[in-house]
Amino acid sequence: MSGPVHHSDDHAHAGASHGDVKSYLIGFVWAVVLTVIPFALAMTGFFPAGVTAGIAALCAAVQIVVHLVYFLHMDRTAGQRGNVLVFLSTVLIIGIVIVGTLWVMHNMNANMMH
């Protein structure tokens, strides 16, 4: 009485589509560019600190999308819909926790100073 036999190739074809070398290279190049831009701006002092921080935050947000699309292969296909929904739910929960924490800390600071 033995159980079902699983071959190593079964899991590769059952999961989501995997990227090819071209998509990984495109993602890598975008990740490098989006890392070098804020680093170069911070090192040169070309913009004021606030503008540099804003550009760095924008590059970080774009880099998150690049990683999700090119490395984690999250897209609009039906097979990835569940993963995208789980990711968006996670982002929503983390956002609620961060905003709620900042709100509570602000209110505590305001009420303790009176």
N, C-alpha and C positions, 0 to 999 in steps of 0.2 A: 504494500500500500504506500505508494509514493505520491506526493503532491504534484501539481502541475510543474512542468519544466519551463523555466524562464530563460530565454536567451538574452544576451547583452544587447542585441539589436532591437529587441522588443520595445525597450524604453526610449530609444532614440527616435523611433518612428511614432510612438504614441504621444509624445509631448508636442509642444509648440514648435513652429518652424525655427530652425537654427540659422544664424547668419552665415554668410560666406566671407571670404577673406576681404573682398572689396568693401563690404559694409563695415567690417571691423576697422579697416584702415581709414575709412571716411570718419567713423566715430572717433578714432584715435587722433586724427589730425584736428578735428573740431575741438576735442578735449584739450589738446596742447595749445591751440590758438586761444581758446577761452581761458586758459590758465596764464599764458604769457601776457595777454593784454593788461589785466589788472596788476600783475607783477611789474611790468615795465612802467605803467603809469605811477605806481607807488614809488618805484626806485628813482624815477626822473623828477617827480614833483611837478609834472606838466600842468596839472589841474589843481585847484584847491582841494583840501582833504575831503570835504563833503562831497564834491563831484566825483573824486576818485572812489570814495566809498560807495556811492550810488552806482557807478559803472561796474565796480567789483561785484556788487550785489546782483546787478542785472546779468553779468557774465556767469555768476554762480547759478542763477535760475535757469538760464539757457543751457548751461552745462548739465544740470539735472535732467532736462528734457533730452539732451543728446545721449546721456547714459541710459535713460529709459528706452529710447527708441533703438539705438545702435547696439547696445550691449545686452539689455534685458529683453529686447524684441517686443516691447509693448506697442501695439498699434491698434487699428480699428477692426481687425479681423475678429470673426466670431469666436475663435479659439482663445483670444486674449481678453475678451470682454470681462470675464470674471476677474482676471488679474488686475485689469485697469480699475474695476470697481473697488476691489480690495485696497489698491494703492490710494485711490481718491478718498476712501473711508478713513484710511490711516492718516492721510494729510489733514482731513477734517478734524479728527480726534486730537491730533497733535496741535493743530491751530487753536482748538477750543481750550486745551490745557494751557497753552502758552498765554493766550489772551486772558483767560480766567485768572491765571497766576499773577499776571501783571496788574490786572484790575484789583485783585485782593490786596496785593502789595501796595498799590497806590492808595487805596482806601485806608489801609492800616497806617500808612505814613501820614496821611492827611488827618486822621483821627487822633493819632498819638501826639501830634504837635500842638493840639489845643489845650 
